[in-house]
Amino acid sequence: MAQHAELQTETLSCSICLDLLKEPVTVPCGHSYCRTCISNHWDAEGKNHICTCPACRKEFIGRPDLGKNIMLSHHESEKICSRHDEVIKMFCQTDQQCICINCFMEEHKDHEVVLAAAERTEKQRELQESRADIHKNIQDREKDVELLKEQEKTINLSADQTVEQSKQMFTELIRLLHQRNSELEKEVRSKQQTKVSAVRALKEKLEQEISELKKRDAELQQISHTEDHIQFILSYSSMSALMDVLPSRMTKAGFLKYSQEITLDPNTAYRELRLSEGNRKVTFMEEDQHHPDHPDRFTYWSQVLSRESLTGHCYWEVEVRGIGVGVSVAYKSISRAGRGNECGFGSNDKSWTLNCSPNGYTFYHNNIKSPGPGLLSSRIGVYVDHTAGILSFYSVSETMTLLHRVNTTFTEPLHAGVYIIPVCKMYSHTHFIVIRHFHEPFKMLITHTHTHTHT
């Protein structure tokens, strides 16, 4: 074995640089050198147009043509085991290593070992599946971008119409009302800018995701054309270790498979909230419901949490009628007693909430406000991927429109929550959430009842 290795190294070495041949060429006398080495050697001689062979000292009139050494070039493309000087043609699936036959006999005999070509075939299949997923993600995001563009047009058109109508109305009034006209225009434009900015920010994020996915697809495509099996395996393994493909956009049916049974916990309900229909319906009554004292009860905020903790993938829907409702998730460790921000949904780092008001949607976390796009809907879908740190709110009708998405790291199990915002007593309103189970997702129904009528 030692003699074979010595002969092989001597045969594959350049007698000028003494390293393994790089781009091997053969001179007319039959000796082989690195193309760069023999060229530099003849450049250094440079006398009387005579070139000599460094090995046999044979002289040539003028610089002879250099022929590529086919046999050595083929051998050069093979990967050689640094321990045994043998060609690497096998792959150990147990240790995820490329090995030669001697490695197999000495260290990997009882392991799962296949030919490198066979392993490449399997990795090639995985690569194609990854590209298919990426293409699907690209298509879904491009559709979302188009929908967001339409939303932006609708918002702008609605804002322009509102401004024009206000101008026509105030032109008929006396000069003293002109100032009010200007103030109203500024208010409308401010809301327009806020909503458009939110849509554009989400659109830009989706476009960035599309760009990243296309870049990742190009990298995978480049790897797929690698002819050398070992290089392909190494490149793909390195690439797949860094891949962080974004979760696929799901259809309504895709969300339904994560439907979570949710019931509200009476021990957490604020004193003026009434639970019914198997603790799937909550009603704001504006009078004490005489709940027994419990350390889990919210004492100031009109809120309630679910019994069930949410981990993994979860989806449920909240049916809203009326105004002034917050659809929330929170850690069980959120504070309960008092009126401080540490207790209110969305006012601390332990809760997230989407408020539904006459002005549209507003998202709160850690007391930071983020306006959301879209017109008010009677049904809100909530999706949680606890492991990936994803929280999404959707407007649900015949289609699902993304209202707000959060990417974070959840440090505790989550609980579904409801916050009912007390409305001025001069009006009579009805708001509700119910949790039901059909062949559709569980639903919450929120009811907000006022006994006072308009005066």
N, C-alpha and C positions, 0 to 999 in steps of 0.2 A: 504493500500500500504506500509506504514512504517513497520507494523508488518511482512508483507511478505518479505520485504527487509531485516529486522533484522533476521528472521528465515533463509532466504537463505544465508546470510553472515555467520551466526553461523554454518550452516550445511557444508558450503564449506571451513571453516577455520580449520587450524591445531591448536590443543590445546597446542602444544609445542611452535611454533614460532608465533602463533596468526595471521599469514597471510593466504591468500588463499592457498589452497592445491596445492602443486607442485608435480607431479608424485605420486598421492594418492595411498596408500596401506592400507589394512585392516589386523589387528591382529586377532587371533582366537576368542577373546572376542567380536569382532564386531566393535571396534572403529577404526577410520581412521586417518592417519597421513601422513605428507610428508615422502617419503622413506628416505631421508637424515636425517630428524629430529629424527625419531624413531631409526634409526641405530646409530646415535650419542648418543642418550639417553641410549641405551643398552651398547654401548661401555663405557660410563661413569660409569654405574653400575658395570659391570665386576666382581661381587662377587659370588662365589660358583656356577657359571653357572646358576644362577636364573635371569630371566628377568621379569619385571613387566610392566603392562599397566599404563601409566601416568594418565589415566582418572579414571579407576575403581580399580587400584592397584592389579589386578589379577596377580598371579605369574605363571610363566611358567618354567618348568625344561628344561634348554637349550634354545637356541635362536630359536623361532618358525619360520616357513615359512611365508613369507609375500605375501599375494595375492593382485593382482592389482584390485583396485576398478573400475570396468567397468563403472558403472553409473556416478561416479564423473569424471573419465577420459573423458567420452563423454561430460559432462557439461563443463569441463575445456577447451575443444577445441572450445567452442562457445565464440564469442566475446560479452561482456556484456557492455551495455551503462552505462557510469560512472555517468550519471545524474539520470537515472530512474531504474537502476539495472534490465534492461530487455535485452533479447537477441537481438542483432543487426541482422536483416534479410532483411532490405530494403536499397535502394540506391536512394538518391535525385539527379536527373539529373540536376535540376536547380542550386543547390548549390554545386554539386559534393561532397556530403557527404554520409557516411554510417550511417544509423539511425535505431532506434527501432520504435515500433508501437506508443509509447507515443510521441516521437519526431515528428512523422508524424502528430498526432492529434493536437499537440500544435503549432508547428512552420512551418511545411511543408505541411499543408493541401491543399493549392492551388498550390503546386508545381508539377512538373513532377516526380513522384515517381514510381519505379519499384522494383520487388524483386531482391535481390542481385544475385541470380542465373541467372536471365534474363540479368542483366547488364554484368555479367561475360561472358555470351554467346556472346554478342555484342563485348566486348573487345577482346574475343578470336578470333573473326572473323577479327578484326582490326590487331591483332598480326600476324595472318597468312598472311594477305596482306602485312604487313611490311616485313615479312620474304621472301615472294615471290619477293618483290622489291630488297631486299638485294641479294638474289640468282642471280637475273638478273644482278645486278651491278657486282657481283663477276665474272660471266661468261664473261661479256663484257670486264672487265679489264684484265682477263686472256688472252683473245684474243689479246688485245692491247699489252700485255707483249710479246706474241709470235711474233707479228709483229715487235716489237722493237728489239727482239733478232735477227731476220732475217736482220733488218737494220744494226745492229752492225756487223754481219758477212759480209754483203756486203761492208760496209765501210772499215773493216779490210782487206778484200780481195782486194779491189780496191787500198788501200794504199800500200799493199805488192807488187801488180803488178806494181804500179808506181815506187816504189823503185827499183824493179828488173830491169825494163826497163831502168831506169836511170843509173844503174850500168853497164848494157851491153853497153849502148851508150858511157859512159865516159871511159870505158876500152879501146876503140878504139882511144881515143884522146891522145895527148901528156901529159907528166907529169905536165905541167903547168895548165891543166884543172882539175886536181884531187881535188883541193881545192873547185872548183865550184860544183863538184859532192857531196862533203860532205855537202856543204851549202844547196843544193837542197834536199838532204835526210833529213836533219834536219827540213827543211821547211815542207816537206810532213808529217813527223812524228808529227810535232807540230799541223798541221791541223787535222791529224788523231786523236790525243789525245783530241783535242778540241771537235771534233764531237762525238767521242766515249763517252767522259765525259758527253756531253749533253744528249746522248741517255741513258746512264746508270743512270743519275740523274732522268730523266723522268721515266725510268723503276723502279727505287727504290721507287719513289713516288707512282707509281701505285701499286707496291707490298705492300707498307705500307698501302694504301687504302684498298687493299684486306684483309690484316691482320686485320685492324680495323673493316671491314665489317663482317669478320668471327667471331671476338670477340663479336660484337653486336648481331650476329645471335645466338651464343651460349647463351648469356644472355637472349635473348628472348625465346629460347627453354627452358631454365631452368624455366623461369616464367610461360611458358605454362603448365608445369607439376604441378603447385601449386594447391593443392586440395581445400584449404580453399578459398571460394569466396571473402571474404573481403580482405584477404592478397593478392590475385591475383590482385584485382582492385587497391589496394594501390601500389603494386609493379609495375604494368604495367603503371599506371598513372605517377609514379615517373620516370620510364624509358623513357616513350614516351615524357615527358617534356624535357629530355636531348638529345633526338635523333636529329642528324644533318646529315641525309642521304645525301650523295653526289648526285648531279644531274645525272640522268641516261645517259649513253652513247647513243646518238641518231644515227639512220641510216640517210642516205641522205634524205629519205622521212621525217624523224623526223625533220630535219633542215628546210626543205622546208615550213613547216607549219608556220614558223616564218619569212618567206620572207618579206622584208621591201622595199617599194618603195622609191628609193633614186634618187634625182637629185642634180647636183652640183650648187652651188650658184655663179653666175657671179660676184657678188660684192666682193667675197673673192679671186678670181683668180689672180695669179701673172701676171704681164703685158705681159709676153711672152707665156702665156697659152691661147689656143683657145678652147672654148667650142662649141660643135655641137650636132646634133642628140637629140634635146630636152634637152640639158644640161646633157646628159648621156655619152658624149665622150669628152675627154680632150686631146689636142695635144700640145706638146712643139714646138714652131715655131722658136726660136732664133731670133725673131724680135718683136718689140713692137706692140701689138694688139690694142693699143689706147683705152684701157678701161677707162671709166670716173673715176675721183677721187672718192674714197669712203673710209670711216674710217675703214671698215672691210677688206680692201684689204691687202694681204701680199706684202710688198714692196721690200723684198730682196729674200726670199726663194720661189722657184718655187713650190708653194703649192696651194691647193684649198680645201674648206670644202663643205659639203652637206648643202642644205637648211633645210632638216628635222633633228629634234633632235631625238635621240635614247634613249628610255626608255623601261623598261620591257625586253621581249625577242625579238631579232632582228637577222636576217641572210641575208647576201648578198654575192655575188661573184665578184671578180675582175679578169678580163681577161688581162693577161700581155703578151706583145710581145716585146722581146728585153731585155735589161739589164738596171739596174739603176733606179728601181722604188720602192717607199716606200708606202705600204698599211697601212693606219693609222686610228686612232680615236683620237679625241681631244675634250676638253671642248670649248665652244664658247668663254669663257673668255681668251683664249690664246692670247698673244700679237701679233700684226700684223706688226708694223713698226720697221724697223731696221734689222741688221744681227746678233743680239745676240741670245744666246741659248734659251732665253725666247720665241722666235718666231718659232724655228725649231721643226718640229714634232720629238718626241722621245728625244729631248734635255732638257726637263723640266718635272716637275711633273704634267703638264696638258695635256700630250699627250703620246700616245703609237704607235709605228710603227714597221712593219716588212719590212726590206729592202731586196730586191731581187737583187743579184749581181752575176757576173760570179763565185764567190767563194762559192755561196750558200746563205742561209738565215741568217740574223742577226737581232735580236730583240733589240730595244732601248727604254728605259724609264728613264727619269730624267738623260739623258746622260750616262747611264750605259748600257754596251754592253753585250748581251747574245747570243752566237752562237746557231743556230738551226740545227737539223738533216735534212736529206733528199735531194734528187736531185731536181733541179729547175723544177717547173711545170708552165704551161701556165695559170693555173687558181687557184686562191687563194680564199678559203671560209673564211668568218669572222662571228663569232657568238658572240653575246653579251647577257648576262643576267645581266641587270643593277642592279636589286635588289640584286641578289646573289653576285655581284662583280666579274663576270666571263667574261674574254675576251679570245677567242681561235682563232687561225689561222690554217687553214687546206690546205693541197695540195689536190686538187680535180681532180680526173680522174674517172675511174670506181669505185674506192673506195676512202674513205676520210682518209688521213694520218695526224695526229696531228703534227704540226710544232712547235707551242709554245702555252702555256696556262698561263694566268695571273689570280691570285686570289687576289683581292684587295677590297677596298671600294670606289665606285664612289660617289662623292659629288655633281656632277652637271650632267645634261643631256649631252650625248655624240653626236658628229657629225662625220660622216664618212669623211675621208680625203685622199688625194693623194699627194705624194711628188715625183716629177720627178727629178732625179739627172742628172745634165748636163754632157754629155759625151764629151770626148776630140774631138775637131772639125776636127781632121784628119781622123775621121771615119764617115760613114753614117749609122745611125741607125733609126729604127722606133719602138716607144713604144706607147702603148695606153691603155686607160680604157674606157669602155662603160657601161652604165646602161641600160639594156633592161628588159622587162617583158614578159615572155611567161608563160607556165605552170611550168616553172622552176623559180629559184629565180632571183631577179633583179641583173643585172651585170653591172659593170663599165668596160669601155674600155679605156685604156691609150695609147696615141700615142705620141711618142717622135721622132720628125723629125729634121734631120740636113741637111742643104743645102750643106755642105762641103763634098767632096769626098776624098778618100784615095790618098795621094800624095807620 
